């Protein structure tokens, strides 16, 4: 999965969460820990979002990537090299028609 697909999936998850939480108060990302203290819940939301993305699309290791070519193709070799006469290597002249 590409980074752009992950970003799109995360944005969709955020938009769906916003629709679900539309009626809640503006301090929905904060919880009270003790008297008067507020704890930011955004990191927890990011973890949950990534868990949902991995659940839908699978983990990144599971993605089949195209194999990396180890060798140049013959077409690219022929395009970048100049023709060589077979007989010129042995000192003989090759007659062409």
N, C-alpha and C positions, 0 to 999 in steps of 0.2 A: 504494500500500500504506500502510495506516495505521500509526501508531507502535505500537499494541497488537499488530498482526499481526507487526511486526518483533520486538517484545519476546518474543512467544510463540515465534517461530521461533528466536530466539537461545536462549531457555530450552530448547527441544527439542534444539538442537545441544549445549548444555552437558550436558544429561542423557545424551545418547548418548555424548558424550566421557567422562563419568564412568563409564558402563557399560563402555566399552572399556578404560579405564585403572584399573578396579577392582582388578586384581591388581598394579599397579605400586606403588612406594614412595611415601611421603607427600611426598617432595621432587621430585615429577615436574614441577613447574612451574619448577624451577631447574636450570640447567646450570652446570658449572664452566668458567670462562673461563681462568683461570690457576691456579697452585697455591693452593688454599684459597679463591679468590674464587668467589662464586656470582652468577649473572646471572638476574634475574627474567624469565621467558618469557611472562608474562601478556599484555603488549601484543601480542606476536606471535600469541598464541592468539586475541585479539580481532580482529586483522586477518584471520586465517584464517577465523574464524567469520563475519565480515561478508562475506568473499568467497564463502563457501558460501551465505549467505542471498541475496546478489545473484545467484548462479548459479541458485538454485532459483526465486526470485521475480522476478528481473530488477532492473535499476537503478530508482531512484526516478523518474528523468526519464521512463522508459518507461511509467509508469502513466498511464492516461487518467483525468483528473479531470473531473467535471461542469463544463460551461461556466457561467461566472458570468453571472447575468442582469443586463442593463444597464438594463432598464426595469421599472417596476412593472406587475403584471398589471391588467387592466381590473377584475377582481373586487375587488381590494384598493382600487382608486381609488373604485369605486362604494360600497364599504362605509364608507370614511372621509369621503366627501363627502356633502353634503345635496342633495336634488333641486332643480333650478332649472327654472322655467317658461320655455319657449322664447319666448313672446310678451312676457314681462315685460321683456325686454331692450330692446324697441322702444317701450315705453310703452303697449302694447295689452294689454287684458285677454283672457286665454284662458278660454274657457268649458269647464268640465269637466262631464261627465255623471255 
